[in-house]
């Protein structure tokens, strides 16, 4: 018998391993592919009354053609579920506080947070205020989603995420859609954490020092200030800032009249700024029935089109950002912490049992306590100690609201009058709507419920134990800021201040930094021959007006301190900068890092880490302190650092050290894009580097920043995780088509050609055209057959 050598043994083992690896790869590929949506041919759908066709164009955008609205919304639910069911299921679970059922103990605190915010409870209360037509639309949509879920379960073709997490989705309900809507109000309508931080600041700094952390210190509010000082609520260590919405959730939009366009018809542009993720927060669709022909985007899990155009009009939004979340200092009964003092009496709060089921663990008992103002936000687990003051939150979105009814109205509106009428039903979150119609009208309305307060202006928590405080209604709808056909020929918003000093109502004192708006205004004012292409270019504009304001002050401060020329190369970089946040330029890297480090120098060492994270508006506050100091006035925070020159120089030292540690000491080789990189991460990518490599998009160096029109906000690691979640430009002279980018792509399925095909489109500003006339639409067609 011939002797087998070790070498041959090793070759045999390697061959076997290769066969196993190939088999595993084939098996994995089959597993992943089997859940890809069917997008051509025919499928039977028992919920339909008549056949519906769905054509997906070259970007995977579904164009749904139905003979009735009933079948249109059923098909919309079915098609959304085909592409995004896992995203939809995760969204309803997060908003409802039910992630722990599928993930486990790691998300219990997240579930407690969202149970406390009471989004699902608010959705349930809202359903009762909807008219029969809107409820019917919700039911038709849910029927379509459930038809897909039933098919996928029967055919064992549920998306791979369900298998990886080991569960199957429940049936879809109308409350699920409304809950996702309430979640978007949460994502866009928050200011409670700012109030909590200011309350903490008044406890921990003397009043003059705390005063500098306000954009405008409350006037004639001594009783409110004293109430905050005398009744401290525990804030530090009580809130997880990681669960807060992104501080820079905002947007750009503008509309120009025919008098300023090359072809004489209005042009509208919109780019909402939200989290950048895989899949996109938006789902792009075109819906057509004999009653409507509407195209644009919607949040996955909701019927209709929230932003876009139909055959007669176009519209877009930015966030108004009003103060719509008020905190109340509630005084609990020492003998019964579910009772709270109100006008000298103990008042029983509502107590909701909210048990949290935990995967592979015991159910966690949890209660949500709701006062007359709203849910208690702070910890009521007193153990053996006497209960102390607590925060409750009053919020417009926790009231019954009817945004879906407004959306359905938008979709069928034919003029400004019809569109504005539909706006009456859009209450939360408050949005800056811009509008254009083919009759030449352009218009704007800051729309939504904005509270009128008995006392105070929403900048601090107020006493919850007295009827002297609270809301006495909302700004009357017909007195909300409105503009129709202005003489300037354009309307633009970028979360900037939209009212003047003469406006009689309080909206907020915490507007976004003005730089995006000022740049948009600068471009629109300078041109009376605007085009669609020019509007796309403006959405990609990287001019940095923030630097334009502050570099002339910062450079002299740096030079005054840099006597030995240590930072001469960095100074030269800033001196030669054209104030464009280009990816190949080193100056943006220095400037943006410097502005972050200024905040650290001023604030970080003077407060706990969680309070620093809870402190929204650090850029605005820092800007204000710098302007004060450069105007020759005293600032406590800056004087504590040795004056403005010393403060800036300390920040520069930290800036250069960080950049050198990452990119070396040769300043001529620094590039903004080496740090500032576009990411579209998938939820599953957080679980492991292997899953991240498979599901996440490859990082792309890009320009722009949080202050440029091309919004691209990065985290401290440089990952651009926030920006224009959808870009949209339309000429209302030709509403048969519009121009879009929806990064990273339309599909939520990793094996789809449309999963991340728009990543480079997003980075480079390459728009795709979406048509709404059937003869213009090319692609694969799926016929949904009625039974």
C-alpha positions in Angstrom: 0.0 0.0 0.0 1.3 3.4 -1.1 2.1 5.7 1.8 0.0 9.0 1.9 2.2 12.0 2.5 1.3 14.9 4.9 1.4 17.1 1.8 -1.3 15.1 0.1 -3.3 15.0 3.3 -3.2 18.8 3.5 -4.2 19.1 -0.1 -7.1 16.8 0.5 -8.3 18.7 3.5 -7.9 22.0 1.7 -10.0 20.6 -1.2 -12.7 19.5 1.2 -12.8 22.9 2.9 -13.0 24.6 -0.5 -16.0 22.4 -1.4 -17.6 23.1 1.9 -17.0 26.9 1.4 -18.4 26.8 -2.1 -21.4 24.9 -0.9 -21.9 27.3 2.0 -21.6 30.3 -0.4 -24.1 28.7 -2.8 -26.5 28.0 0.1 -26.1 31.5 1.5 -26.7 33.1 -1.9 -29.8 30.9 -2.4 -31.0 31.9 1.0 -30.5 35.6 0.4 -32.0 35.5 -3.1 -35.2 33.6 -2.3 -36.6 36.7 -0.6 -36.0 39.1 -3.4 -39.3 40.8 -4.5 -41.0 39.5 -7.5 -41.1 42.5 -9.9 -42.4 41.2 -13.2 -44.9 38.6 -14.4 -48.1 38.0 -12.5 -49.2 37.5 -8.9 -52.6 36.8 -7.5 -53.7 39.2 -4.8 -57.0 38.3 -3.2 -57.5 41.7 -1.6 -57.9 43.5 -4.9 -61.2 44.2 -6.7 -59.5 44.6 -10.1 -56.1 44.1 -11.6 -53.3 46.6 -10.8 -50.0 47.1 -12.6 -46.7 48.0 -11.0 -43.9 49.1 -13.2 -40.5 49.6 -11.6 -38.3 52.0 -13.6 -34.5 52.0 -14.0 -34.0 53.2 -10.4 -36.5 50.7 -9.0 -39.2 53.4 -8.4 -42.6 51.7 -8.4 -45.3 53.3 -10.6 -48.7 51.9 -9.4 -51.6 52.1 -11.8 -55.1 51.1 -10.4 -58.7 51.6 -11.5 -59.8 52.7 -8.0 -58.3 54.4 -5.0 -59.1 51.3 -2.9 -56.9 49.1 -5.1 -54.3 51.8 -5.4 -53.7 51.9 -1.6 -53.9 48.1 -1.3 -51.2 47.8 -3.9 -49.2 50.6 -2.3 -49.1 48.6 1.0 -48.2 45.4 -0.9 -45.4 47.0 -2.9 -43.9 48.9 0.1 -43.9 45.6 2.0 -42.1 43.9 -0.9 -39.2 46.3 -0.7 -39.2 47.4 3.0 -41.1 45.1 5.3 -38.3 44.7 7.8 -37.7 48.4 8.0 -41.5 49.0 8.5 -41.6 46.3 11.2 -38.6 47.8 13.0 -40.0 51.3 12.8 -43.3 50.3 14.4 -41.5 48.3 17.1 -39.1 51.2 18.0 -41.9 53.8 18.1 -44.1 51.4 20.2 -41.3 50.4 22.6 -41.2 46.8 21.5 -37.6 46.2 20.2 -36.7 44.0 23.2 -39.1 41.3 22.0 -36.8 40.6 19.1 -33.4 41.9 20.3 -33.3 41.2 24.0 -32.2 43.0 27.1 -29.9 45.4 25.3 -32.9 47.5 24.1 -35.0 47.6 27.3 -34.0 51.1 28.2 -34.8 52.2 24.6 -38.3 50.6 25.0 -38.8 52.4 28.3 -37.9 55.7 26.6 -40.4 55.3 23.8 -43.1 53.8 26.0 -42.7 57.0 28.1 -43.0 59.2 25.0 -46.4 57.5 24.4 -46.3 57.6 20.6 -48.5 54.5 20.2 -50.9 55.8 22.7 -51.1 59.1 20.8 -51.7 57.2 17.6 -54.6 55.3 19.1 -56.2 58.5 20.3 -55.7 60.1 16.9 -57.5 57.3 15.1 -60.8 58.2 16.6 -60.6 61.8 15.2 -60.1 60.7 11.6 -62.9 60.8 9.2 -64.3 57.6 7.6 -62.5 58.2 4.3 -59.0 58.4 5.9 -59.6 55.4 8.1 -60.7 53.5 5.0 -57.4 54.4 3.3 -55.5 53.1 6.3 -57.4 49.9 6.2 -56.8 49.4 2.5 -53.1 50.0 2.9 -52.9 47.5 5.9 -54.8 45.0 3.7 -52.0 45.2 1.1 -49.2 44.9 3.7 -50.9 41.9 5.3 -51.5 40.2 1.9 -47.7 40.3 1.3 -46.9 39.1 4.9 -49.3 36.2 4.4 -47.8 35.3 1.0 -44.2 35.5 2.3 -44.9 33.4 5.3 -46.7 30.8 3.2 -43.9 30.7 0.6 -41.1 31.0 3.2 -39.8 34.1 1.5 -39.7 36.6 4.3 -36.7 38.9 4.1 -33.5 37.5 5.5 -33.5 40.0 8.5 -36.4 38.1 10.1 -34.5 34.8 9.8 -31.3 36.4 11.2 -33.2 37.7 14.2 -35.4 34.6 14.6 -38.9 36.0 14.4 -41.8 36.6 12.0 -43.7 39.9 11.6 -47.2 40.3 13.0 -50.1 41.5 11.0 -50.0 45.2 10.1 -52.6 47.5 11.7 -53.8 51.0 11.0 -52.4 52.0 14.3 -48.9 50.9 13.1 -49.0 53.4 10.3 -50.2 56.2 12.6 -47.5 55.3 15.2 -44.8 55.6 12.5 -46.3 59.0 11.7 -46.0 60.0 15.4 -42.4 58.8 15.4 -41.6 61.3 12.6 -43.2 64.0 14.7 -40.8 62.9 17.5 -37.8 63.0 15.1 -38.6 66.5 14.0 -40.3 68.2 16.9 -38.2 68.0 20.0 -36.9 70.7 22.4 -37.6 69.1 25.9 -33.9 68.2 26.4 -32.9 71.8 26.0 -35.3 72.8 28.8 -33.9 70.0 31.0 -30.4 71.2 30.4 -31.2 74.8 31.2 -32.9 73.7 34.4 -29.7 71.8 35.3 -27.6 74.8 34.4 -29.5 77.1 36.8 -28.8 74.6 39.6 -25.1 74.3 38.8 -23.9 77.8 37.7 -24.6 81.2 39.0 -27.4 83.0 37.2 -25.2 85.3 35.1 -23.1 82.4 33.9 -26.1 80.2 33.1 -27.7 83.2 31.3 -25.0 83.1 28.6 -26.2 79.5 27.7 -29.6 80.9 26.6 -30.0 82.4 23.1 -32.3 84.9 24.7 -32.7 85.0 28.4 -36.4 85.0 29.5 -37.7 88.4 30.3 -40.3 89.1 33.0 -40.0 85.5 34.1 -38.6 85.8 37.6 -41.2 83.4 39.1 -40.3 80.7 36.5 -36.6 81.2 37.1 -37.0 80.9 40.9 -39.2 77.9 40.5 -36.4 76.2 38.6 -33.9 77.1 41.3 -36.1 76.1 44.2 -37.5 72.8 42.9 -34.5 70.9 41.4 -35.3 67.9 39.3 -32.6 65.3 39.0 -31.3 65.6 35.4 -27.6 64.5 35.3 -27.3 60.8 34.8 -31.0 60.4 34.1 -31.3 60.7 30.3 -29.6 58.8 27.4 -28.7 61.5 24.9 -28.0 58.7 22.3 -31.8 58.3 22.0 -32.4 61.9 21.1 -33.2 62.9 17.5 -30.3 64.4 15.6 -29.9 68.1 16.6 -29.5 69.1 12.9 -32.7 67.5 11.6 -33.8 70.3 9.3 -33.9 70.9 5.5 -33.7 73.3 2.6 -36.5 74.3 0.4 -37.2 77.1 -2.0 -39.6 78.1 -4.7 -39.0 80.7 -7.4 -41.7 82.3 -9.6 -41.7 82.5 -13.4 -40.3 86.0 -13.2 -37.0 84.6 -12.1 -36.7 81.5 -14.3 -35.4 81.1 -17.8 -38.6 79.4 -19.1 -41.0 81.6 -17.2 -42.6 79.0 -15.0 -42.0 78.3 -11.3 -39.4 75.9 -10.1 -39.5 74.2 -6.6 -36.7 72.4 -4.8 -36.7 70.5 -1.5 -34.1 68.4 0.4 -35.1 67.2 3.8 -32.2 66.6 6.2 -32.5 63.4 8.2 -30.5 60.4 9.1 -28.6 58.7 6.3 -29.1 55.0 6.5 -29.7 51.8 4.6 -32.5 51.6 3.6 -33.4 55.2 3.1 -35.9 56.7 5.5 -37.9 57.7 2.4 -39.7 55.4 -0.1 -40.2 56.9 -3.5 -43.4 56.0 -5.4 -45.8 57.1 -8.2 -49.5 56.5 -7.6 -52.2 56.8 -10.3 -55.9 56.1 -10.3 -58.8 57.9 -12.0 -58.9 60.2 -9.0 -55.2 61.2 -8.6 -51.8 61.1 -10.2 -49.1 61.9 -7.6 -45.4 61.2 -7.4 -42.9 61.7 -4.6 -41.9 60.1 -1.3 -43.5 58.7 1.8 -42.2 57.1 5.0 -42.3 53.3 4.6 -45.4 52.1 6.4 -47.7 55.0 5.6 -50.1 55.4 2.6 -50.1 58.3 0.2 -47.3 60.7 -0.9 -46.2 63.3 1.7 -43.8 65.3 -0.5 -43.7 65.7 -4.2 -46.1 66.7 -7.0 -49.2 65.8 -8.9 -50.5 67.0 -12.3 -51.2 70.6 -11.0 -49.0 71.4 -8.0 -45.7 70.7 -6.3 -44.7 71.1 -2.6 -41.9 70.6 -0.2 -41.1 71.1 3.5 -38.5 72.1 6.0 -38.7 71.9 9.8 -40.0 75.0 11.5 -38.5 73.9 14.9 -41.0 75.6 17.2 -41.1 75.1 21.0 -43.8 72.4 21.1 -42.5 70.3 24.0 -42.9 72.0 27.4 -41.6 70.5 30.7 -43.5 71.0 33.9 -42.0 70.7 37.4 -44.4 68.3 39.1 -44.6 67.9 42.9 -45.5 64.3 43.9 -47.4 63.4 47.0 -44.9 62.0 49.5 -47.5 59.3 50.4 -48.5 58.4 46.9 -46.0 59.2 44.1 -48.7 58.8 41.4 -50.5 61.9 42.7 -49.3 65.4 42.0 -50.2 68.8 43.5 -52.3 71.0 41.4 -53.9 74.2 42.7 -53.5 73.1 46.3 -54.9 69.6 45.9 -53.5 66.2 45.1 -54.5 65.0 41.7 -54.3 61.4 40.6 -52.3 60.8 37.5 -53.1 58.1 34.9 -51.0 55.0 35.4 -50.5 52.8 32.3 -49.0 49.3 32.8 -46.5 48.8 30.0 -44.9 45.4 30.5 -41.9 44.9 28.3 -41.4 41.5 26.9 -37.7 40.5 26.5 -36.3 37.9 24.1 -34.7 35.1 26.1 -35.4 37.0 29.3 -38.1 37.8 31.9 -40.8 40.4 31.2 -39.9 43.8 32.7 -42.6 45.5 34.6 -42.9 49.2 33.6 -45.4 51.9 34.3 -46.0 55.1 32.4 -47.4 57.9 34.6 -49.3 60.7 32.9 -50.2 63.9 34.6 -52.7 66.5 33.3 -49.8 67.9 31.3 -48.3 64.7 29.9 -46.1 61.7 30.8 -43.6 61.9 33.6 -40.2 61.9 32.0 -38.0 61.3 35.0 -37.3 58.3 37.2 -40.1 57.5 39.8 -38.3 54.6 41.4 -37.8 56.3 44.7 -37.1 53.2 46.7 -36.9 54.3 50.4 -36.5 58.0 49.7 -39.1 60.7 49.7 -40.2 61.5 46.1 -38.8 64.8 44.7 -39.8 67.1 41.9 -40.3 65.4 38.6 -40.6 66.6 34.9 -43.7 65.9 32.9 -43.9 66.8 29.2 -46.7 68.4 27.2 -46.3 68.0 23.5 -48.5 68.8 20.5 -48.0 65.4 18.9 -49.4 63.6 22.0 -52.8 65.2 21.2 -55.0 63.6 18.6 -53.9 64.8 15.2 -54.8 64.0 11.6 -51.7 64.4 9.4 -52.8 61.5 7.0 -55.9 63.4 6.2 -53.8 66.4 5.2 -51.5 64.1 3.0 -54.5 62.7 1.2 -55.6 66.3 0.6 -52.2 67.3 -0.8 -52.3 64.4 -3.2 -55.5 65.6 -4.9 -55.2 69.4 -4.5 -55.2 71.4 -7.7 -54.5 74.9 -6.5 -53.1 76.9 -3.5 -56.6 77.2 -2.1 -57.1 73.4 -2.0 -53.6 72.8 -0.7 -53.8 75.4 2.0 -57.2 73.9 3.1 -55.6 70.5 3.5 -52.9 72.1 5.6 -55.4 72.7 8.4 -55.2 69.0 9.2 -51.4 69.0 9.4 -50.7 69.8 13.1 -47.5 68.0 14.1 -44.7 68.4 13.4 -44.8 72.0 12.4 -43.4 72.4 8.9 -42.4 75.2 6.5 -44.4 74.3 3.4 -43.4 75.8 0.0 -45.8 75.4 -2.9 -45.9 76.0 -6.6 -48.7 75.4 -9.2 -48.8 75.4 -12.9 -51.1 78.5 -12.8 -47.9 80.4 -11.7 -48.7 80.7 -8.0 -45.9 80.3 -5.4 -46.7 80.3 -1.7 -45.4 79.5 1.8 -46.9 78.6 5.2 -45.3 77.8 8.5 -47.9 75.2 9.4 -48.7 73.2 12.5 -49.9 73.6 16.1 -47.7 76.1 18.0 -48.7 76.7 21.6 -49.7 80.0 23.2 -48.6 79.9 26.8 -50.2 81.6 29.8 -46.8 82.5 31.1 -43.3 82.1 29.9 -41.9 81.5 26.4 -41.0 77.8 26.4 -37.4 78.3 27.4 -37.5 76.8 30.9 -39.6 74.2 32.7 -42.6 75.8 34.5 -44.4 75.0 37.7 -46.8 72.1 37.1 -48.7 72.6 40.4 -50.6 75.8 39.3 -53.2 76.7 36.8 -51.3 79.9 36.2 -49.1 78.0 33.8 -49.8 75.9 30.8 -51.2 76.3 27.3 -54.3 78.4 26.4 -54.5 77.3 22.8 -52.5 77.5 19.7 -51.5 80.2 17.2 -54.7 80.6 15.1 -54.2 78.8 11.8 -55.0 81.9 9.7 -52.4 83.9 11.6 -49.5 81.4 11.0 -46.7 83.0 8.8 -47.9 82.9 5.2 -46.6 84.4 2.0 -48.2 84.2 -1.5 -46.5 85.5 -4.7 -44.0 87.8 -3.0 -42.5 90.7 -4.9 -39.0 89.2 -4.6 -40.1 86.4 -6.8 -38.8 83.6 -4.5 -39.4 82.0 -1.1 -36.7 80.0 0.7 -36.4 78.4 4.1 -33.6 76.5 5.8 -34.8 76.2 9.4 -33.9 79.9 9.8 -35.9 82.5 11.6 -39.1 83.0 9.5 -40.7 85.8 11.5 -39.9 89.4 12.3 -40.0 91.4 15.5 -43.5 92.5 14.8 -44.9 89.0 14.8 -47.2 88.8 17.8 -46.7 85.1 18.8 -43.7 83.2 20.1 -42.5 80.4 17.9 -38.9 79.8 19.2 -35.7 81.6 20.0 -33.6 78.7 18.8 -33.5 78.9 15.1 -30.9 77.0 13.0 -27.6 78.8 12.2 -28.5 81.1 9.2 -25.8 80.1 6.8 -27.6 77.7 4.5 -30.5 80.2 4.2 -28.2 83.1 3.5 -26.4 81.2 0.8 -29.7 80.1 -0.9 -30.9 83.7 -0.8 -27.6 85.0 -2.2 -27.9 82.7 -5.2 -31.6 83.3 -5.9 -31.4 87.0 -5.6 -28.5 87.3 -8.0 -30.1 85.4 -10.9 -33.3 86.1 -12.9 -32.8 83.3 -15.4 -32.9 80.3 -13.0 -33.1 76.7 -14.4 -33.7 73.2 -13.1 -30.0 72.5 -13.6 -29.1 75.6 -11.6 -31.3 74.5 -8.7 -29.7 71.1 -8.7 -26.3 72.8 -8.5 -27.5 74.9 -5.6 -28.6 71.8 -3.7 -25.0 70.6 -4.1 -23.4 74.0 -3.2 -20.5 73.9 -0.8 -19.9 77.6 0.0 -19.3 78.0 3.7 -20.8 81.3 5.0 -20.0 80.2 8.5 -16.3 80.5 7.8 -16.9 83.6 5.8 -18.2 85.2 9.0 -15.7 83.9 11.5 -12.4 83.4 9.7 -11.7 87.2 9.6 -11.9 87.1 13.4 -10.3 83.8 14.2 -7.2 84.3 12.1 -6.1 87.5 14.0 -6.7 85.7 17.3 -4.5 82.8 16.2 -1.7 85.1 14.9 -1.8 87.1 18.1 -1.0 84.0 20.2 1.3 82.2 17.7 4.3 84.3 18.3 6.9 81.6 17.4 5.2 80.7 14.2 4.4 77.1 15.3 1.2 77.0 13.3 2.3 79.1 10.3 1.4 76.3 7.8 -2.1 76.0 9.3 -2.5 79.7 9.2 -1.5 79.8 5.6 -4.0 77.0 4.8 -6.8 79.2 6.3 -5.6 82.4 4.7 -5.6 80.8 1.2 -9.0 79.1 1.6 -11.8 80.1 -0.8 -14.4 79.2 1.9 -15.6 76.2 -0.1 -16.0 72.9 1.8 -14.4 70.9 -1.0 -13.4 67.3 -0.2 -9.8 67.9 -1.5 -9.2 71.0 0.6 -7.5 70.9 4.0 -8.9 74.2 5.3 -12.4 72.8 6.0 -10.9 70.1 8.1 -9.2 72.7 10.2 -12.1 75.1 10.4 -14.8 72.5 11.4 -12.6 70.7 13.9 -11.7 74.1 15.4 -15.4 75.1 15.9 -16.0 71.7 17.6 -12.9 72.2 19.8 -14.1 75.7 20.8 -17.1 74.1 22.4 -15.0 71.5 24.2 -12.7 74.3 25.6 -15.6 76.4 26.7 -18.0 73.8 28.1 -16.9 70.2 28.3 -14.8 70.2 31.5 -17.5 72.2 33.3 -20.3 69.6 33.1 -20.9 65.9 33.2 -20.5 64.1 29.9 -24.2 63.3 29.6 -25.1 67.0 30.2 -22.7 68.0 27.5 -24.5 65.7 25.1 -27.9 66.9 26.3 -26.8 70.5 25.6 -28.2 71.1 22.1 -27.4 74.4 20.4 -23.7 74.4 21.3 -22.9 75.9 17.9 -25.4 78.7 18.3 -24.3 79.4 21.8 -20.6 79.4 20.9 -21.3 81.7 17.9 -23.1 84.1 20.2 -20.2 84.1 22.8 -17.7 84.7 20.1 -19.7 87.6 18.6 -20.0 89.1 22.1 -16.3 88.8 22.7 -15.2 90.2 19.3 -17.6 93.1 19.8 -15.5 94.0 22.9 -18.0 92.9 25.5 -17.4 90.5 28.4 -18.4 86.8 28.3 -17.9 84.8 31.5 -17.3 81.6 29.7 -14.6 83.1 27.5 -13.0 85.2 30.2 -12.6 82.1 32.3 -10.4 80.7 29.5 -8.2 83.9 29.4 -10.1 85.9 26.8 -11.1 85.3 23.2 -7.6 85.0 21.7 -6.5 82.5 24.3 -9.7 80.5 23.9 -9.3 80.3 20.1 -5.7 79.3 20.5 -6.4 76.5 22.9 -9.0 75.2 20.5 -6.5 75.4 17.7 -3.9 73.4 19.7 -6.4 70.6 20.2 -7.5 70.8 16.6 -4.0 70.4 15.1 -3.1 67.6 17.6 -6.2 65.7 16.5 -5.6 66.2 12.8 -1.9 65.4 13.1 -2.6 62.2 15.0 -4.9 61.1 12.2 -3.3 62.4 9.0 0.3 63.4 9.8 2.1 66.7 10.3 2.2 67.9 6.7 -0.7 70.3 6.5 -0.4 70.6 2.7 -1.6 66.9 2.5 -4.6 67.3 4.7 -8.0 66.8 3.0 -11.5 67.3 4.3 -12.6 64.2 2.4 -10.1 61.9 4.2 -12.0 62.6 7.4 -15.5 63.6 6.1 -16.9 60.4 4.6 -20.4 59.5 3.5 -21.9 56.5 5.2 -25.2 54.6 4.7 -25.2 52.1 7.5 -27.7 49.2 7.9 -29.2 48.4 11.3 -27.7 44.9 11.1 -24.3 46.4 10.4 -24.0 47.4 14.0 -24.0 43.8 15.1 -20.5 42.8 13.8 -17.8 44.0 11.4 -18.7 41.0 9.1 -22.3 42.1 8.8 -21.2 45.7 8.4 -19.0 44.8 5.5 -21.9 43.0 3.8 -24.8 45.3 4.5 -23.2 48.8 4.7 -22.3 51.0 1.8 -18.6 51.7 1.1 -17.6 55.0 2.6 -17.2 57.8 0.1 -15.1 61.0 0.7 -17.3 64.0 0.1 -17.4 67.8 0.5 -20.1 70.0 2.1 -20.9 70.2 5.8 -23.7 70.9 8.3 -23.6 74.6 7.4 -23.5 74.4 3.6 -26.5 74.0 1.3 -25.2 70.6 0.4 -25.9 69.4 4.0 -23.6 66.7 5.2 -23.3 66.5 8.9 -20.6 64.2 10.4 -20.2 62.6 13.8 -17.0 63.0 15.8 -15.4 60.1 13.8 -16.0 61.9 10.5 -18.8 59.7 9.3 -21.5 61.7 7.4 -24.6 60.1 8.9 -27.0 63.0 8.4 -28.0 65.2 5.4 -30.2 65.4 2.4 -32.2 62.2 2.7 -34.0 63.0 -0.5 -33.3 65.7 -3.2 -36.1 66.9 -5.4 -36.3 69.6 -8.1 -39.4 70.1 -10.3 -40.4 72.7 -13.0 -44.1 73.1 -12.6 -44.2 74.1 -16.3 -43.7 70.3 -17.0 -45.2 68.2 -14.3 -44.8 65.0 -16.3 -41.4 64.6 -14.7 -39.2 65.6 -11.8 -35.7 65.1 -10.6 -34.7 63.0 -7.6 -31.9 61.5 -5.6 -32.8 59.1 -2.8 -29.7 57.7 -1.2 -28.6 55.0 -0.9 -31.3 53.5 -3.2 -34.9 52.4 -3.4 -34.7 48.8 -2.2 -34.2 47.4 1.2 -32.9 44.0 -0.1 -29.2 43.6 -0.2 -29.3 41.5 -3.4 -31.4 44.1 -5.3 -29.7 46.2 -8.0 -31.4 49.2 -6.3 -30.1 48.5 -2.8 -27.2 51.1 -2.9 -27.1 52.2 -6.5 -27.6 55.9 -5.6 -24.7 56.3 -3.2 -22.4 57.9 -5.8 -25.4 59.8 -7.2 -25.8 61.3 -3.8 -22.1 62.1 -3.5 -21.8 63.6 -7.0 -25.3 65.2 -7.4 -26.4 62.9 -10.3 -30.2 63.1 -10.4 -32.6 60.7 -12.0 -35.8 61.6 -13.8 -39.1 60.1 -12.6 -41.9 60.3 -15.1 -45.7 60.1 -14.4 -47.1 59.6 -17.8 -47.5 55.8 -18.5 -46.0 56.0 -22.0 -42.8 57.5 -20.7 -42.2 54.9 -18.0 -39.9 52.0 -18.9 -39.1 49.0 -16.8 -40.3 45.7 -15.5 -44.0 45.3 -14.9 -45.7 43.2 -12.3 -49.4 42.6 -12.8 -51.3 42.1 -9.5 -54.3 39.9 -10.4 -57.5 40.2 -8.5 -59.3 36.9 -7.6 
